[in-house]
Amino acid sequence: MKLHKFQIEGYRRHYNTDIMFSNASFLIGENNTGKSSILKAIELLLTDTSKLPESFFFKFFQDDYINTCREITLTAEFREVPDTASSWRGFKGRLFPYVETLPDGTEIKGNSIFYRKTFTPDMSRIIEMKSRKKTLNKEFEDVKKISDFIEKGLPKDSLKGTKYEKENQDTNLAKGKLEEFLNTFENEIELFDYSSAEDEWIQNPGGIAGNVLSRLPKVLYIPAHDGSENLGETKGTFQSILSELFTDVRNESDNYKKAQEYLNKLATEMDPEDSTTEFGKMMEGLNGVLDGVFTGIGLNAQAELSDADDAIKPKFSVSMTSNIPTSVEMQGTGVIRSTVFALLRYKAIRDMEKKSDGRSLIICFEEPELYLHPNAANQMRDTIYALATTSNNQIVCSTHSPYMIDLSKQVGQVLNYLSTNISAVETEDGTCFDCEVINNQPFNIQDAFKTLQSDEKDYVKLILKIDDYLARIFFAKNILIIEGDTEEIVLKETISLMPDELKKNVLCNWQIVRARGKATIISLVKYLKAMGITPYVMHDLDSGVTGAEVMNKPIKDALSDDSRLTVLENCIEDILGYTPPSSNKPHKAYQHTQVKWKSDYNKINPEWREVVEKIFT
């Protein structure tokens, strides 16, 4: 099961934001655009947090005072849900088929589910799932007692391990409790008819939150600003990863399979209502004391041992060793984060060696490049993609570094580009006013690549191999594609001499991509446009040059926007005012900028300045 789409409403800076996911998903954008909040929202969605303080709710200025959204709503679509999920408690009637058509025409079919959590200030959260509209079968309309449900076919064994096991079976269930009972046992007996034409959102699927939550992906959140607490003895990222590995090993153990048998025996010994056991005697004595102080007041304590996963929780004592054992507190932050990532890399290797059909895991990295040496950062990038290639892992990263993204990796990749703008916001009373909100533009790397023809794919693969930092294009507002090394050198020197305002605009808002040939320009333009990015292009006219002039029209057609196309007549050397050399073109261009311009923007020949200023302004 994989997270496919996530809608965040009213949480922190997110008024209404849609995020898309694949095997490896990246959150990029400027500071303060809500990237970390998305990771925290995923954690909120997939853990049993029941309440949120008012400080977590979206705030905005209205009539000189701060107004607050009254609801936080987190809505997720999960895909690749197995057909067998219809038999899971809480999932019956809640699987919806989907058909996804890829750019190359391939169809992918599967099941999805829709899961929603709603928080209001200082109130317990509401959990819902999208369901086919259901109607209670007539034979159960007047049934209120557990014993009557059993008589009509509910297996008595299905009560074991639930809160209803010791419920009085001959007493009418109250309305709220009856609804919860029906939701809990709808898989065990045909209680409802499900419509194929209508759907609705139903609360408390499966009766209690844990029934559905235990089937959704687990989440591991690795924050940016962490340190020795990550290697703590009771909590932290290191403990979480070790527990994941412990679970893998434990599930293969014969001793673990016997553990539940002994836990059941222990639960019998810990029965508070059995006065023949030591625990029962203790509870009887305790309640005698309580009754002596407060007449009629009693205490009931029930040991929950029905699930070995919950009952057996390991605690790992952690220290680090170089030549001698050293306390975690003495280690640098980079070493600690590298240790966490090394453990994740081992998990990726282990996952690839075994085929698992267990619960999937979403690993949320917040700025994984922080505190790492460049070599370690490269290894961290490889770890992210290694984890993403295993069937049970899904990776979500927030990053400010293009070096963490490798567009050449053949795994499903989605980049979510987050930005802010001013948009109309509607308040609870129906009034609208302008407010700063977060927008997201998702880029599906794999889908864009599949739109290319065979030879175009080869050109893009080549440029990705030569320049594995092409991901810089996603960290700029505007992209300029140029032909090659000569244009790059001349532009770099030009930018360094620009007036401050113009230089600031170029450095902050533009990314220059070197195509290394006209044929590659065509492929790059198509690749970027398939992701919703229309670049600017500058290239030589090359009139009379065999093999080069013929590329001009295909470039123009691929871009299909003449306002973004600059054609240098006849080549960049002609614009700069010297004869094109037969060899060492980049070196000759550099010499020209040093000798002729003399570090003065005003000494750059007017024809070239006009070209540059037209593009960048």
Residue pairs with C-beta under 8 A, 6 or more apart in sequence:
1 78
1 79
1 80
1 81
1 82
1 85
1 113
1 215
1 216
1 217
1 359
1 360
2 21
2 23
2 78
2 79
2 80
2 217
2 360
2 394
3 21
3 42
3 76
3 77
3 78
3 217
3 362
3 394
4 20
4 21
4 77
4 78
4 79
4 112
5 18
5 19
5 20
5 21
5 76
5 77
6 18
6 19
6 21
6 38
6 41
6 42
6 45
6 74
6 75
6 76
6 77
7 16
7 17
7 18
7 19
7 73
7 74
7 75
7 76
8 14
8 16
8 17
8 19
8 37
8 38
8 41
8 73
8 74
9 15
9 16
9 17
9 69
9 71
9 72
9 73
9 74
9 75
10 16
10 57
10 58
10 69
10 70
10 71
10 72
10 73
11 37
11 41
11 44
11 56
11 57
11 58
11 72
11 74
12 34
12 37
12 40
12 56
12 58
13 32
13 33
13 34
13 37
13 58
13 438
14 34
14 37
14 38
14 41
14 58
14 438
15 58
15 60
15 69
15 423
15 425
15 435
15 437
15 438
16 437
17 34
17 38
17 418
17 438
17 439
17 440
18 440
19 25
19 27
19 38
19 416
19 440
19 442
20 414
20 416
20 442
20 444
21 394
21 396
21 414
22 411
22 412
22 413
22 414
22 444
22 446
23 388
23 389
23 393
23 394
23 395
23 411
23 412
23 413
24 384
24 385
24 388
24 395
24 397
24 409
24 411
24 412
24 413
24 414
25 394
25 395
25 396
25 397
25 413
25 414
25 415
25 416
26 396
26 397
26 398
26 399
26 404
26 405
26 413
26 414
26 415
26 416
27 35
27 38
27 39
27 396
27 397
27 398
27 399
27 416
27 418
28 35
28 398
28 399
28 400
28 405
28 415
28 416
28 417
28 418
28 474
28 475
29 35
29 417
29 418
29 419
30 419
31 400
32 420
33 418
33 419
33 420
33 438
34 418
34 438
35 366
35 398
35 418
36 224
36 366
36 398
38 396
38 398
38 416
39 221
39 364
39 366
39 396
39 398
40 221
41 74
42 219
42 221
42 362
42 364
42 396
43 219
43 221
43 364
44 52
44 74
44 117
45 74
45 76
45 115
45 117
45 219
46 213
46 216
46 217
46 218
46 219
46 362
47 213
47 219
48 209
48 210
48 213
49 125
50 124
50 125
51 119
51 122
51 123
51 124
51 125
52 72
52 119
52 121
52 125
53 121
53 122
54 68
54 121
54 122
56 72
56 119
57 68
57 69
57 70
57 71
57 72
57 121
58 68
58 69
58 72
59 66
59 67
59 68
59 69
60 66
60 67
60 425
60 435
60 436
61 67
61 435
62 427
62 433
67 427
68 121
70 120
70 121
70 428
71 118
71 119
71 120
72 118
72 119
72 120
73 116
73 117
73 118
73 119
74 116
74 117
74 118
75 114
75 115
75 116
76 114
76 115
76 116
77 112
77 113
77 114
78 112
78 113
78 114
78 115
78 216
78 217
79 98
79 110
79 111
79 112
80 110
80 111
81 95
81 110
81 111
81 112
81 113
82 111
83 95
83 111
85 91
85 95
85 111
85 113
85 215
86 92
86 93
86 95
87 187
88 187
88 215
89 184
89 187
89 206
89 207
89 211
89 212
90 129
90 183
90 205
90 206
90 207
90 211
90 212
90 215
91 113
91 129
91 187
91 205
91 206
91 212
91 215
92 186
92 187
92 194
93 131
93 132
93 134
93 186
93 192
93 194
94 113
94 114
94 129
94 130
94 131
94 132
94 205
95 111
95 112
95 113
96 111
96 112
96 113
96 114
96 130
96 199
97 109
97 110
97 111
97 112
98 109
98 110
98 111
98 112
99 107
99 108
99 109
100 107
100 108
100 109
101 107
101 108
102 108
102 447
102 450
103 447
103 448
103 450
103 451
103 530
104 450
104 451
113 129
113 130
114 129
114 130
115 127
115 128
115 129
115 130
115 212
115 216
116 127
116 128
116 129
116 130
116 201
117 125
117 126
117 127
117 128
118 125
118 126
118 128
119 125
126 203
127 203
127 204
127 205
127 209
127 212
128 201
128 202
128 203
128 205
129 201
129 202
129 205
129 212
130 199
130 200
130 201
131 194
131 199
131 200
131 201
131 202
131 205
132 194
132 195
132 196
132 198
132 199
133 194
133 195
133 198
133 199
133 200
134 192
134 193
134 194
134 195
134 202
135 192
135 193
135 195
136 182
136 191
136 192
137 190
137 191
137 192
137 193
139 152
140 149
140 152
140 182
140 191
143 149
143 152
144 172
144 173
144 178
145 169
145 170
145 171
145 172
145 173
146 154
146 159
146 164
146 167
146 168
146 169
146 170
146 173
146 181
147 169
147 170
149 181
149 185
149 189
150 156
150 169
152 189
153 189
154 185
154 188
154 189
155 188
155 189
158 185
158 188
159 165
160 306
161 306
161 307
162 184
162 207
163 208
164 181
164 184
173 181
179 204
180 204
180 207
180 208
181 207
182 191
182 192
183 202
183 204
183 205
183 206
183 207
184 206
184 207
184 208
184 211
185 191
185 207
186 192
205 211
205 212
206 212
214 359
215 359
217 359
217 360
217 361
217 362
217 394
218 244
218 359
218 360
218 361
218 362
219 361
219 362
219 363
219 364
220 237
220 240
220 241
220 244
220 361
220 362
220 363
220 364
221 237
221 364
221 366
222 230
222 237
222 340
222 363
222 364
222 365
222 366
222 368
223 366
224 366
224 367
224 370
224 398
225 370
226 236
226 237
226 333
226 336
226 337
227 333
227 336
228 328
228 329
228 331
228 336
229 235
229 236
230 236
230 237
230 238
230 336
230 337
230 340
231 238
231 239
231 318
231 320
231 328
231 336
231 339
232 238
232 239
232 318
232 328
233 239
233 315
233 316
233 317
233 318
234 315
237 340
238 316
238 318
238 339
238 340
238 343
239 315
239 316
239 318
241 340
241 343
241 344
241 347
242 314
242 316
242 343
243 313
243 314
244 347
244 361
245 343
245 346
245 347
245 350
246 314
247 309
248 350
248 354
248 356
250 256
250 312
251 358
256 308
256 312
259 308
259 312
260 308
263 305
263 306
263 308
263 311
264 305
264 306
266 303
266 305
267 303
267 305
267 306
268 274
268 277
269 277
269 278
269 279
270 277
270 279
270 303
270 305
271 277
271 279
271 280
272 279
272 280
272 283
272 300
272 301
272 302
273 280
274 280
275 281
275 284
279 303
283 299
283 300
283 301
286 299
287 298
287 299
290 297
290 298
290 299
291 297
291 298
304 310
304 311
305 311
318 328
319 325
319 326
319 327
319 328
320 326
320 327
320 328
320 331
320 335
320 339
328 336
331 339
332 371
333 371
334 371
334 372
334 373
334 376
337 368
337 370
337 371
337 372
338 372
338 376
341 368
341 376
341 379
341 380
341 383
344 363
344 383
344 387
345 379
345 382
345 383
345 386
347 387
348 383
348 386
348 387
348 389
348 390
348 393
349 386
351 387
351 390
351 391
351 392
351 393
352 386
352 389
352 390
355 391
356 391
356 392
358 392
359 392
360 391
360 392
360 393
360 394
361 392
361 393
361 394
362 393
362 394
362 395
362 396
363 387
363 393
363 394
363 395
363 396
364 396
364 397
365 384
365 395
365 396
365 397
365 398
365 399
366 397
366 398
367 398
367 399
367 400
367 401
368 377
368 380
368 384
368 397
368 399
368 404
369 377
369 380
369 399
369 400
369 401
369 403
369 404
372 380
374 403
377 401
377 403
377 404
378 403
380 404
381 403
381 404
381 405
381 406
384 395
384 397
384 404
385 406
385 409
385 411
387 393
387 395
388 394
388 395
388 411
388 412
389 411
397 404
399 405
400 475
402 469
402 471
402 472
402 474
402 475
403 469
403 471
404 471
405 413
405 415
405 471
405 474
406 468
406 471
407 413
407 445
407 464
407 468
407 470
407 471
408 461
408 464
408 465
408 468
410 446
411 446
412 446
413 444
413 445
413 446
414 442
414 443
414 444
414 445
415 442
415 443
415 445
415 471
415 474
416 440
416 441
416 442
416 443
417 440
417 441
417 442
417 443
417 474
418 438
418 439
418 440
419 438
419 439
419 440
419 441
420 436
420 437
420 438
420 439
421 436
421 437
421 439
422 434
422 435
422 436
422 437
423 434
423 435
423 437
423 439
424 432
424 433
424 434
424 435
425 432
425 433
425 434
425 435
425 437
426 432
427 433
441 532
443 474
443 531
443 532
443 533
444 531
445 531
447 530
448 527
448 528
448 530
448 531
449 457
449 460
449 527
449 530
451 526
451 527
451 530
452 460
452 523
452 526
452 527
452 530
456 522
456 523
456 526
456 527
457 523
459 519
459 520
459 522
459 523
459 524
460 520
460 523
460 524
460 527
462 520
463 470
463 515
463 516
463 520
463 523
463 524
464 470
466 516
467 513
467 514
470 513
472 511
472 513
473 479
473 511
473 513
473 528
473 533
473 535
475 511
476 509
476 510
476 511
477 509
477 510
478 509
478 510
478 511
478 535
478 536
479 510
479 511
479 513
479 528
479 533
479 535
479 536
480 510
480 511
480 512
480 513
480 535
480 536
480 537
480 538
480 615
481 513
481 515
481 521
481 524
481 525
481 535
481 536
481 537
481 538
482 488
482 491
482 512
482 513
482 514
482 515
482 537
482 538
482 539
483 514
483 515
483 516
483 517
483 518
483 521
483 538
483 539
483 540
484 514
484 515
484 516
484 517
485 514
485 516
485 585
485 586
486 572
486 573
486 585
486 586
486 589
487 514
487 538
487 572
488 512
488 514
488 586
489 586
489 589
489 590
489 593
490 572
490 576
490 589
490 593
490 608
491 512
491 612
493 590
493 593
493 594
493 597
494 593
494 601
494 604
494 608
494 612
495 503
495 506
495 507
496 503
497 597
497 599
497 600
497 601
497 604
498 506
498 601
499 601
502 613
502 616
502 617
505 616
505 617
506 616
510 616
513 524
513 535
515 521
515 524
518 539
518 542
518 548
518 551
518 552
518 555
519 551
521 537
521 539
521 551
521 555
522 551
522 554
522 555
522 558
524 535
525 535
525 537
525 555
525 558
525 559
526 558
528 534
528 535
529 558
534 559
534 561
534 564
535 559
535 564
536 564
536 565
536 566
536 615
537 555
537 559
537 564
537 565
537 566
538 566
538 567
538 568
538 611
538 615
539 552
539 555
539 566
539 567
539 568
540 548
540 567
540 568
540 570
540 571
540 572
541 549
541 552
541 567
541 568
541 569
541 570
541 571
542 548
542 549
542 551
542 552
542 570
542 571
543 549
543 569
543 570
544 570
552 567
555 565
556 562
556 565
559 565
566 611
566 614
566 615
568 574
568 575
568 611
569 575
571 580
572 589
573 579
573 580
573 581
573 585
573 588
573 589
574 580
575 605
575 607
575 608
575 611
576 589
576 592
576 605
576 608
577 596
577 605
577 607
578 588
578 592
581 588
596 603
596 605
597 603
597 604
601 609
